[in-house]
């Protein structure tokens, strides 16, 4: 049984055999271009290493300081712009945001408010000095009540 969407023109099976090949070729080429156009070049982000710390320990509801150490090929990475987003690992809680500032070479700090006890996910949105964007995340488990 042939399926057609209303208004989509003739079904592939009803096209003359000599027109089927160009249509299929066009679709394959368009799909390939779409996949290639959506892929990101990853070399700069593959060499990127991020170490993080969160304090106070153990992590409690309220203010938390997130420290990120960025390294590119074992050298401190300076000049990055970093925004943090703290989300509960379950639905129903609004996210909290904070911008990190560079406090020393390759070392960035941000303040976040963790508004509830439980498990959190910290999303790290970075724009590197060359303009490449990189997103990473880490989990903060068992945030304790005050």
C-alpha positions in Angstrom: 0.0 0.0 0.0 1.3 3.5 -0.9 1.1 6.3 1.6 0.8 9.9 0.5 0.5 13.1 2.5 -2.4 15.3 1.3 -1.1 17.9 -1.2 2.4 16.4 -1.5 2.1 15.8 -5.3 2.5 12.5 -7.1 3.7 9.5 -5.1 7.2 8.3 -5.9 5.8 5.1 -7.5 3.7 7.2 -9.9 6.7 9.1 -11.3 8.2 7.9 -14.5 11.3 5.7 -13.9 13.7 8.2 -15.5 12.6 10.9 -13.0 12.9 8.7 -9.8 16.7 8.8 -9.8 17.2 12.6 -9.8 14.6 13.0 -7.1 16.3 10.4 -4.9 19.7 11.8 -5.6 18.5 15.3 -4.7 17.1 14.0 -1.4 20.3 12.2 -0.6 22.4 15.2 -1.4 20.2 17.5 0.6 20.3 15.2 3.6 24.1 14.9 3.4 24.5 18.7 3.3 22.1 19.1 6.2 24.1 16.7 8.4 27.4 18.3 7.4 26.1 21.8 8.0 24.9 20.9 11.5 28.0 19.3 12.7 30.5 21.2 14.9 34.2 21.3 14.6 35.5 19.9 17.9 39.3 20.1 18.0 39.5 23.1 20.4 37.0 21.6 22.8 38.6 18.2 22.8 41.8 19.7 24.3 39.8 21.6 26.8 39.9 20.3 30.4 37.7 21.7 33.1 38.1 21.0 36.8 35.5 22.3 39.2 35.0 22.8 42.9 31.9 23.8 44.8 31.9 25.2 48.3 31.0 25.0 51.1 31.4 21.3 51.6 29.1 19.6 52.2 27.0 21.6 49.9 23.9 23.2 51.6 20.9 25.1 50.5 21.7 28.7 49.9 24.8 30.5 48.5 27.4 28.3 46.8 30.7 29.3 45.2 31.5 27.4 42.0 35.2 27.5 41.0 36.2 26.3 37.5 39.8 25.8 36.4 40.1 25.7 32.6 43.1 24.2 30.8 43.8 24.1 27.1 46.6 21.6 26.3 47.7 21.7 30.0 48.0 25.5 30.0 45.5 27.8 31.9 42.9 29.1 29.5 42.3 32.8 30.0 39.8 35.2 28.5 36.7 32.9 28.4 33.2 34.1 29.1 31.3 31.7 31.3 27.7 31.5 32.4 26.4 28.9 34.9 22.9 27.6 35.2 21.8 25.5 38.2 18.8 23.2 37.7 17.2 20.7 40.0 17.4 17.2 38.5 13.6 17.0 38.6 11.0 19.3 37.1 9.2 22.0 39.0 12.0 24.3 40.2 13.1 27.4 38.3 16.8 27.5 37.4 19.3 29.8 39.0 21.9 31.7 36.9 25.3 33.2 37.6 28.2 34.6 35.6 31.7 33.5 36.3 34.6 36.0 36.4 38.2 35.2 36.0 39.9 35.5 39.4 43.4 34.3 38.2 44.9 32.8 35.1 42.4 30.1 34.0 40.5 30.2 37.3 36.9 31.4 37.2 34.4 31.8 40.1 30.6 32.3 40.2 28.0 32.5 43.0 24.9 30.4 42.7 21.8 30.1 44.9 20.8 26.5 45.5 17.2 27.0 46.6 16.3 23.5 47.7 17.8 20.3 49.1 18.3 17.4 46.7 20.2 16.8 43.5 21.3 19.6 41.2 22.8 19.8 37.7 25.2 22.7 36.9 25.3 23.6 33.2 28.4 25.5 32.1 28.0 27.7 29.0 31.4 29.0 27.7 32.5 31.2 24.9 36.2 30.6 24.4 38.6 33.3 23.4 38.5 32.2 19.7 34.7 32.5 19.7 33.9 28.7 19.9 31.0 27.8 22.3 31.3 24.9 24.6 28.7 23.5 27.0 29.5 21.1 29.8 27.6 19.9 32.9 28.3 18.4 36.2 26.1 16.9 39.0 25.9 18.2 42.5 24.3 15.4 44.6 22.7 15.5 48.0 22.5 19.2 48.6 21.6 19.4 52.3 19.0 21.5 54.0 20.2 24.2 56.4 
